[in-house]
Amino acid sequence: QVQLVESGGGLVQAGGSLRLSCAASGLTFSNYAMSWYRQAPGKERELVASISSRSGDTNYADSVKGRFTVSRDNAKKSVYLQMNSLKTEDTAVYLCNAVHVDRRPEYWGQGTQVTVSS
């Protein structure tokens, strides 16, 4: 059974930092591209950052470029999102996503809440 378990969310003041983690189990982690999405109340889910399965190529939403960094540790089957200079508009539930290199299957975590106060 595949599981993606996020952790590291919480309440932080604007300008602060958080590091999210996503631990995967039940899959061959190195065969999956990993992404972080977020969903704020009343808004659509949006892609925040992604990292490829082997080369480690990364992509970021324009809104987080220069502030967030995605990384992965294939040995630990984990992906991370370092979030710096947080803004109130970063408040959302952050979800971990795994997509096989063949584009299927795809898995989602349950999410972790990030709240940035002014």
C-alpha positions in Angstrom: 0.0 0.0 0.0 1.4 3.3 -1.1 1.5 6.1 1.5 2.7 9.7 1.3 2.9 11.3 4.8 3.5 15.0 5.1 4.8 16.8 8.1 6.3 20.1 9.2 3.4 22.4 8.8 2.3 24.9 11.4 1.8 28.5 12.3 4.5 31.0 11.5 4.8 34.7 11.3 5.3 36.5 8.0 8.9 36.5 7.1 9.5 33.2 8.9 10.5 29.8 7.6 9.2 26.2 7.6 10.5 23.0 6.2 7.9 20.5 5.0 8.7 16.8 4.6 6.9 14.0 2.8 7.8 10.4 3.5 6.9 7.8 1.0 6.4 4.1 1.4 5.1 1.2 -0.7 6.7 2.5 -3.9 10.0 2.6 -5.8 10.6 6.2 -4.9 13.3 6.9 -7.4 10.8 6.1 -10.2 8.6 9.0 -9.2 8.6 12.7 -9.9 7.6 14.4 -6.7 5.7 17.6 -6.3 4.3 19.9 -3.7 0.8 21.4 -4.3 -1.2 23.8 -2.1 -4.8 24.6 -1.7 -6.2 27.6 0.1 -9.8 27.9 1.1 -12.0 28.8 -1.9 -9.1 28.5 -4.3 -8.0 25.9 -6.8 -5.2 23.5 -6.0 -1.9 24.9 -7.5 1.4 23.4 -8.2 4.1 24.9 -6.0 7.3 23.0 -6.8 8.3 19.8 -8.5 11.5 17.7 -8.7 12.2 15.0 -11.3 12.8 11.4 -10.4 16.5 11.0 -11.1 18.1 14.1 -12.5 16.7 16.3 -9.8 15.5 19.0 -12.2 13.2 21.4 -10.4 10.4 23.7 -11.3 8.6 26.4 -9.2 5.5 28.5 -9.4 6.4 32.1 -10.1 4.9 33.1 -6.7 7.5 31.1 -4.8 10.6 31.4 -6.9 13.6 32.5 -4.8 11.8 31.7 -1.6 11.0 28.0 -1.7 13.4 25.1 -2.4 12.4 21.6 -3.2 14.7 18.7 -2.7 14.6 14.9 -2.4 16.5 12.1 -0.7 15.9 8.9 -2.7 17.7 6.8 0.0 15.2 8.1 2.6 12.3 8.0 0.2 11.5 11.6 1.1 10.9 15.0 -0.5 11.3 18.3 1.2 10.1 21.9 0.7 12.1 24.6 2.4 10.0 27.7 2.6 11.6 31.0 3.5 10.3 34.5 3.6 6.8 33.3 4.1 3.9 35.5 3.2 0.3 35.5 4.4 -0.7 34.4 0.9 1.3 31.2 1.4 -1.3 30.0 3.9 -2.8 26.8 2.6 -2.9 23.0 2.9 0.3 21.7 1.3 0.0 18.3 -0.4 2.7 15.9 -1.5 2.2 14.3 -5.0 4.0 11.4 -6.6 3.8 10.6 -10.3 5.5 7.6 -11.9 7.9 8.4 -14.8 5.4 6.6 -17.1 2.8 9.2 -15.9 0.8 6.5 -14.1 0.1 5.8 -11.3 -0.2 9.0 -9.3 -0.5 9.3 -5.5 -1.4 12.1 -3.1 -0.8 12.7 0.6 -3.3 13.9 3.1 -1.7 17.4 3.4 -0.3 19.5 6.1 -1.6 22.9 7.1 0.6 26.0 6.8 -0.7 29.2 8.3 1.3 32.4 8.0 0.2 35.3 10.3 0.8 39.0 9.7 
